[in-house]
């Protein structure tokens, strides 16, 4: 085996010298412990000789380059396949699967070939990895004329722009929310607020239409925007708690709120729909009949809720007899305008 390696420069192969190749493989397995026999095994002296001889290091035979004619024919075949692929799909072969490419599983080979050719063209492949894949002037000319140097990336259609409710946001801090404001949050203060309960009842009134929309995103967005507009028309807002920077003086003040735009408000409305769906699914699993969602009964609940909270959200200033509104404005007498707006808008969207 040692003489064979000196003469040829690589290990004996089964195609050229089968006995030597079998003996070398057998002793390597004995040395590695992957093969055990009762009759014979390598002794420590054999291990020492085997290690000093250098037979542990494998010397594979050199790779035989194909004939120039065969290599050129294969190169041209791959080139034509990539050109046809780009004409059919409009982008380069992909390594991963694509919905717009039904042959994506078979195009990984073309992807690797094209990537290698571009690296050879740019000279980014080291000399020891080039082997016979030398970019001749003829190949360079054909590669440039084919237009494969420039990458064609798959372009996806832009998402459809859905309408958004236009509502100006002033960005001022609010100390006390109004009755019909919708508060973002999950604490008891937000969930039991009159505006949140009112918005939930509006969602419950229109839940059947939400389910009928199914996978129609446009119909669901129109329904969501209608509920948002109903809140805005009743002098309500969507508020979230203001979080002042750490160390600022405003962090020592009581909790304050800030108005959010209609995009964030839409997420809150969709969250109401999703939570209502979960409640209905849980009731069905437990065998409990869901509560009635008759629009008339829901409307009566909302009106009753507004009447009960009419006096709770207003404070009387004893010095001048004026009534302070929720947003800091002074309102003379009672809040009739706010009541009319709130009661008139609570209808099925």
Buried (B, 14 or more C-beta within 10 A) or exposed (E): BEEBBEEBEBBBBEEEBEEBBEEBBEBBEBBEEEEEEEEEEBEEEBEEEBEEEEBEEEEEEEEEEEEEEEBBEEBEEBBEBBEEBBEEBEBBBBBEEBEEBEBBEEBBEBBEBBEBBBBBBEEEBEEEEEEEBEBEEEBEEBBEEEEBEEEBEEEEEEEEEEEBBEBEEEEEEBEBBBBBBBBBBEEEEBEEBBBBBBBBBBBBBBBEBBEEBEEEEEBBBBBBBBBBBBBBEBBBBBBBBBEEEEEEEEEEEEEBBBBBBBEEBBEBBBEBBEEBEEEBEEEEEEEEEEEEBEBEEBBEBBEEBBEEBBEEBBEEEEEEEEBBBBBEEEBEEEBEEBBEBBBEBBEEB
